[in-house]
Amino acid sequence: MDTLRIGIVGAGIMGRGNALSLSARPDAVITAVTSRSAASAEQLADEIGGRGARPEVYPDLAALLASGSVDAVVLTTPDDVHGEMMVQAAAAGKHILVEKPMTTSVAEADAAVAAIRANDVVAMCLFNHRWVPAYAQAHELLADLGEGAVAYARKDDTIFVPTEMLSWADRTTCAWFLSSHDIDLVSWLLRDQVRRVYATARWGKLRSLGIDTPDAIQIQAEYSRGAVATFESAWIYPNTFPTTVDSYVSVIADNGVVQLDRQRESVVLARPDAYTYPRNMLQRVMHGIPSGAYADAIAHWVDCCRTGRQPLITIESSRDVTAVLEAAHRSIETRQPVEVS
């Protein structure tokens, strides 16, 4: 197909981010929008219309899929509703880009994979970190450093995220929201799969604010070839921290170590009221054109939809991230190591 017609499902922060990344593409056009909030959907449609043709607004996903106006959908809804929507979209023969995590249960992930493969549609979970240049370079460097031994990945957010940015923080956890990125990334860097996990969590600060979700989760993971990894996530940093997210990855192999620190992304900004490190690796607008790893990942998916090629991130590998996290949350409940399905 010459131009991919896309429907945006979800009009929150991620819906707008995806729409921005798609807005400047000559090979894709946003033709439809839907959201639980009709007002938010109309607002997003107006924003998109300000950069080109205004998409049609539909009351729900079923109406959008039945409209005949889209070839693909971008699912940017809360974590816990991705699975059913993927099945619906695949059954309608639509290509799928879904925000991470793919689903929050293995059963839903397996149903989605089955529907995607049965209907021969292109689907990808938007683990955009694989397009961060330093991470992609690390993947190449680690190929020459021997067997992976130890990995550590930290992704911690300021308290702004669960208290202000997300209205549904009590329906997910910091591990689902943050460590899903790192589990996909580290597994890709190690070229291996997690087989067993032991996880612990801490509740307190957010519960005191009426949000029933853990403040922090730590996952100890064992890989099939013997490497061990720690995945740390928390979202109670003070809002005075210079970035919304604090991200760091280290991989030790038999013949070397690679460290990736994304706290500062080249720019330091000092103002009378704050000292910050502006983010630019994932999303930025350069000379009026959306760019960065986010836009690059979406461009890859668009190309796969148009050509029929399979994405770099297979839907099966994203299912495996869900399996690791489901096992980790079961470990938190049982206080025992859990095998990953």
N, C-alpha and C positions, 0 to 999 in steps of 0.2 A: 504494500500500500504506500502511496505517496505521502499522505498526511494522516497521522494517528489521531483519532477523535477521542478525547479523554473526558471522563466524568470524575469530579472531585467529590469524595464522600467524607464529610466532616469539614466544618468551616472554622476550626480553632487555629491555634498557632501553627500546627504542622500542616494543616490544609492550606493556609496562606503561604507557608514556606514552599510547599510543593508547587503551588500555583505560580509563585514568583519564578521558581527555577524553570518552569515550563513555558512561561510567558514569552520568552524571546526565541523560542525554537521554531525554525522554519518547517520542521517535519512533524509538528504536533500542534494541536489546537484544543483548548478546553471548551467543550460544547455544553457541559452540564454540571450542575452543582446540587448537592443535597446535604442536609444537616438536621440533627434533632431540633435545632433552633432555626425556625424559618427566617427570623430577623438576621441571624448570622449568615445564613445562606444568601440572602438578598444582598447583604453588605459585601460578602466575598465576590458575588457576581458583579457588583458595581465596580469593585477594585480591579477585577479582571477586565471588565469592559473599558476601564480607563486606559488599558494598554492594547486594546484591540476589540474584537467582537465580544459582546456581552453574552455569556452562556445562559441557557435556560435553567430555571430553578425548579426542582422537582420535590414533592413532599417526602419521598423516602427512596430507599435503594431500589425497591421493586419497581416503582414507577420509572426511575431513571433507566433501569435495565430494559424495561419494556418499551421505552421511547423510540428505540432504533437510532438514537443520536450519538451513540458512543461505540468505540471499538475496544476500549479499555477503561478500567477504573483505578483510581488511586484511593486507597482506604487509609484515612487518617483519623479514625475514630478511637475512643478509649480502648486500652489493651484487651479488655475482656470480651469484646464483641467482634473481634477480627475473624474468628473461625467461621461463624455462621455466614458472615458476609462473603468470605472467600468462596464458600460452597455455592452460594447463590450466584455470584458472578461467574464462576467457572461453568455452572450448569447453563448459564445464558450465553456461553461461548465468548466471554470477555476476558481479555488479558488483565493481569492483576499486578499492581505494585502496592505492597502493604507495609505500613510503618512497623517498626520493631516494638515488642516481640511479635513474631508471626501469630501465635496464639498463647493463651495461658493454660492450656492443658494438652497433653499428648493425644487424647482422644479426638479433640477438635483439630489438632494439627494433622493427624492421620486421615481424618475425613476430608480435610482440605486438599491434602496431597492426592488422595484417591480421585477427588473430583477434578482437580487440575490435570492429572495425567489422563483420566478417562475422556476429558473433553478437549485435550490437546491444545491448551492455551499456555501462553508464556506467563510465568509468575515469578516474582522476586520480592523478598523481604528487604527493606531499605536499610541494610547494614552499611551505611555510607562510609564507615571508617576505612574500608578496604581501598578507598580512593584518596585518602589522605596521602600525599606524596611520601612522607617519611615512613608511614606504615607499609606502603607498597614496596619501598626500597628495603625495609627491614625483612620483608618476605623473601626478597631475592638474596639478601646477605646471609640469612639464616640457612639457605640451601647449601652453603659452603662451610658451615660451622659445626657440622656433625649432629649427633642426636640431641634433641632438646632435653634438658634436665629439670630446670626450675623456672617457673614464670610467676610474675606478680602483676596484677592489674588493679588499679584504683580509679574509681570514678565516683566522686563525691560532689553533691550539689549544695547550693545555699538553700536555706529554709524557704526562700521565696518560691521555689518550685512546688513543693507539696502544699504550701499555704495560700499561694496566690495564683501561680501559673496554671495549676491543675485543679479543676473542680472535682475530680474523681480520684484523688490520691488515695482515699480509703478503699478503693476497689483494685488497687495494685500495690506493689512494694518497690522499694528502691532497687532491689535486685532485678525484678522484671523490667523496670524502667531504665536502669543504668547498666547493670552487669550483663544484660543480654548483648549489648554492643561488644563488651570485652570478651565474653565467652566465644562469640563468633570470631572475633579478631585473633585471640590467642590460639584457638583451635586451628585457624587458617595458618598462623605463623608456625605452629608446631607440626602442621600437616598430620593431625591425629584427632582422635575423638575421646571425650571424657567417658570413663566407665563407672566411676564410683565417686560419690561426694559425701562430705560431712559439713553441715552448715549450722551456724548459730546466729541469733538475732537479738537485738536490744530494743525494747519499747520504753517510752518515757516522755520525752519532750513533746512529740507530736500528739500522743494520747492526751497530754495535759492541755492541748489546744483543741481537743475534740476531734482529732483526725486519727482514726484507729488503724494505724499502719506502723511498721517498725521504723525506728530512727536509722538503724544501720543493720547490715547483714554481711557476714563474712562466710565465704564458701571455700572449703578445701577440696580440691579436685585431683583425682588420679586419672592419668591418661592410659590408653591401652598399651603403649610401649614403655611405660614406666615413668614418664615425666609427671611432676606434681606442680600444681598451680594454686595460687590464692586469688580469689576475686573479692574485692572489698567494694561495698557501696554504702553510702550514707547521704542523707539530705537534710542535715541540720547545721551546716556551716552558717555562721552569721552572715547577714547580707552585706556586711562591710568587706567581705572577701573580694579581692580584685577581679575575680571572674565568677560567673554563675556556676561553672563546673570546674573541678580540679581533677585533671586526668593524667595518669602516668602508667606506663607499661615497661616491664623489664623481662627479658628472656635470656636465661643462661643455658648455653649449649656446651657440649663436650669440648669444643675448641674456640669458645669465645662468648661474649655477652653483647646484647643489643639493648640499649635503654632509650626510651621514647618519652620525653616530658613535654606535654602540651600546655603547661600552665601559662607560659608566655608564648605568643605566636607572632614574634618579631616586633610588635608594636607596644610601646608603653605610653600611657596617657595620664598626665597629671592636670587636674583641675582644682579650683579652690575647695571643692567639697569632696573630692575622691581621687584615689590613685588606682588606675585600672589597667588591665591588659586586654585590649579589644580583641575579640575573636575574629579570625578571618580564614582559617583553613577549611571549615565546613561550609559556611555560607558568607558570601560577600557580593557586592555589586561593583564591578570594575569597568569604568568607562561606560556606565549605563547598562552593562550586560551582566546578568546573574552568573556567578562562577563559584568555584570551590568544589570540594569533594561531594557535597550534596547534589549540586547541579550535574557533576560528572557521572555520579551513580545513576541519576534519573536519565541522563542522556544515553547511558549504556542500556538501560531497560527499554527506552523508546526504540533504540536501534534493534534490539532483540525482537521486540514486538513486530517491527516492520519487516524484518528479514527471516524470522522464525528460528534464529539461533537461540541456544540456551544461555541464560545469564551466568556470569561469573559466580554469583551466589545461587546455588541450587536451592529449590524449595525443600529438598530433603535435608540439606545441611541446616537450614533454618528450623526445620522440625526438630533436629537434634539439639539445638539451643534450647528449645522449649522443654525437651526431655531432661536436660541438665537442670534447668530451673525448677521444673516440677519435682524432681528428685530432691533438690536442695530444700524446697519448702516442706517436703515430707520429712526430711532430716531435722529441720527446725522443730517440727511437731513431735517427733519420736525421740529426738536426742540420740539418734543412732546413724551410722553410715548407711547410705542407700545406694543400691545399684541403679545405674541409668538405663532406662528401657531402650 
